[in-house]
Amino acid sequence: MANQGRAPLDQWEELRNALTGIRPVTPSFEGLDHEDPEDYIRKCEAFFTRARIDEDQKVPTLQQALRGEARKWWGTIRVLGPTIRRIPETRPCKVE
């Protein structure tokens, strides 16, 4: 079965969204100290599944959801043409 392993709530949300025309909200990210980039990527992957975002639209969709420092960071790396899977590799490391 194609939906095997998915949470029933996700299936109901998908059905509701399909019937009402509601699109899930794109997760936003500011790059603040308390935000976990890997958690954000997981949320984005779940969003892509629910919203049925095509692979070639993932990065353009996410770049619109970046705010503050994350948007500045994106401005410096977008010329590299990262894919959604490579974005975590490009994030800046904190030196303590």
N, C-alpha and C positions, 0 to 999 in steps of 0.2 A: 504494500500500500504506500502511496506517495506521502501521505500525511502521518505515517507511523513514526512515533518518537516525538511528535510535536505536542506541546501542551494544549489541552482542550480550550483554554482561554484564548490562546493565539488563534485557533481555528475560528472561534466565535467572533473575535475582533476582525479577522480577515473577512468573514461573511458579512458582518455589519458594515464594514467599510465598503465592500463591493456593492451592497444594496443601497447605501446612503450616499455613495460618492465621496466619503470622507477619506482623506489621505493621512496616514500617520505623520506626526510632526517630526521633522528632521532634528536629531539631537544636536545641541550646540556645544561648543567648547571654547573656553577662553584662555586656557593654558595657565591657570592659576595654580599655586603650589598645592592646594588640597585636591586638585583634579588629577585623576589617574588616566593617563593617555591610553593605556591598554584596556581599561574598563570602557573608555569612550569608544574605542574601536569595536569592542564586543557589542556595545549598544548600537553602533552603526550597522554592524553585520545583521543584527536582529531587525533593525529598521529596513535595511535593504530587502530582507526576506518578506517582511510584512507589506512593504510598499511596492514590491516587485520591480526594483530598480535594476536595469541592465548593467552589466559589468562596465561598459564604456561610459556610463553616466554616474558611476559611484563617486569618483574624485570631483567632478564638477558639482555634484549635489552637495558634497561635504564642504567644499571650499566656501560655499555660500553660508554655511552654518558656523564658520569660524569667527570669533570675536576677539577684540583686544590684542593681547600679546600673541595669541595663536594666529591671528590674521597677519600680523607683522612677520612672524616666523614663516608662514606659508608664502608670503611675498618673496622671501629669499630662496626658497627651495622649489617653487613651482616650475622654474625653468628646466629643472632636471627631469620633469615629466614622471613623477613617481606614480606607481599604481597603488591601489588601496592596501595591498598586502605589504608594500615596502615603506609606507608612511612611518610605521613605528621605528624603522631603522634610521630614519632621517631626523628624528627628534633630538633636540639639544640635550646633552648630559649636564647635570648639575655638578659643580665642583664644590665640595664642602671643606 
